[in-house]
Amino acid sequence: MFPGGRVNPKQMKAAMRRMGITQEEMQDIEEVVIRTKKRELVFKDAAVTAVTMQGQVTYQIIGNPEERERHSDDATVDDGGIVEDDVQLVMSQTECSEEEARKALEECDGAPAEAILKIMTAR
């Protein structure tokens, strides 16, 4: 599209405008958090750009994330990553021992519903 590998910023903006692409630098961003099941990526003072193309908005994040383990705000988590509240829930629903509940949660990657089903079907 741009021969020679050199791009004039004005030409680039004009080409993007012709293709219906808009960019907006977001202001006053304090923190961006990306959560997965087991961890969080926290970007402090990140630069965030919203790019709109064909009605879809894509966010670009520029910064260095801090990675940390994720657990619920009130829950106590043991060394194996099992949430104490989940152990209690599995025990109350299946009337099993704490040891059985922990083992089932570990085998089900900490998913209480799956652990309950596992214990109930094993009986």
N, C-alpha and C positions, 0 to 999 in steps of 0.2 A: 504494500500500500504506500509506503514511503521509501522510495529507492535510496540507496546509499546508507541506510541505517541511522541517519540523522533526522530528528524530528523537531520541527519548529513548534513550540508550545501553542501558538495561535492556530496553526494548521490542525494540530491535534484536537483542540477545543472545537474548532469548526467541524471537523470530521465526526466527533462524538455528538455534536448537536444535530447534524444531519441524520445520524443513526438513531436519534431519540434517546441518547444516554445523557443523564445529568448526574452531577456530583455535588455533594454538599458536605463541607467539613462541619462536624458537630462540635458545638462549643460547650464549655463547662462540664466536661466529663470528669468525674471523680474516680470512678472505678468500673471495670467491666469484669463480670464473673461468668465463666463457662463451667457448668456443673455436669459431671458425669455421675454414674452410679456410685463410684468409689472415691472420686477426687474432684478438686476444683482448681481451675486456672484463674488466678486473680491478676488483672492488669491494673496497676495504679498509674494515674496520669497518662493514660493511653490516648493516642490520637485516633479518632474514629471518623471514618468517611462513609456517608450513605450514598450508594450508587444506585440509581433507578434506571432500569433497562427493561423495556417492554412490559411495564407495569409491575415488575418484581423489584423489590428493594434488597440490596445486598450490603452488608456492613463490613468494612475493612478495618481491622484493628491493628495498630502499630504500637508495639511496646514489648517489654520483657515481662512475662508472667511469673508470678510466684505460684508454685504448685504446693497444694496441701491436701491432706486426707479429708474426706467429707463424711460427716455424720450429722444426724439431726441435732437441733439446738439444745434440746433438753435431755437427750438420751446419753446414757453411759455406754461406752464402747469398750469391750475387752481387748486383750492383745491380739486375738484372732480376727478382729473387725466385726464381731457379732454384737448387735445392739441389745442391751439388757431388757429393754421394753419388748423386743421381739421374742426373747426367750420366755418372758412371762406370758405373752400372748399365746405362744405355741403351747405352753404348759396348761393354760386355762382352757384352751379349746380342745385339747386332746387328752387331758388328765394324765400326762406322762411325767417322767422325772425331768429334772433340770438337765441332767447328763444327756438323756435322749433328745431333748429339745435342742440343745447346743449342737449335738452331732448332726441332727437333721438340718439345722440352719447352715452348718458348715458345708454339708453335701449339696445344699440348694443355693449356694452363694449368697446367704443372708436373706433370702426371700421367704418371709413368714408364711404366706399362703401356700407356697410349694412345700414347705416343711410340714405344715399341717396335713396337707393331702398325702404326703409321703408316709407320715406316721399312721394316719387313718387307714390307708390302703394296706399297710403292712400287718395290720391286726386281723 
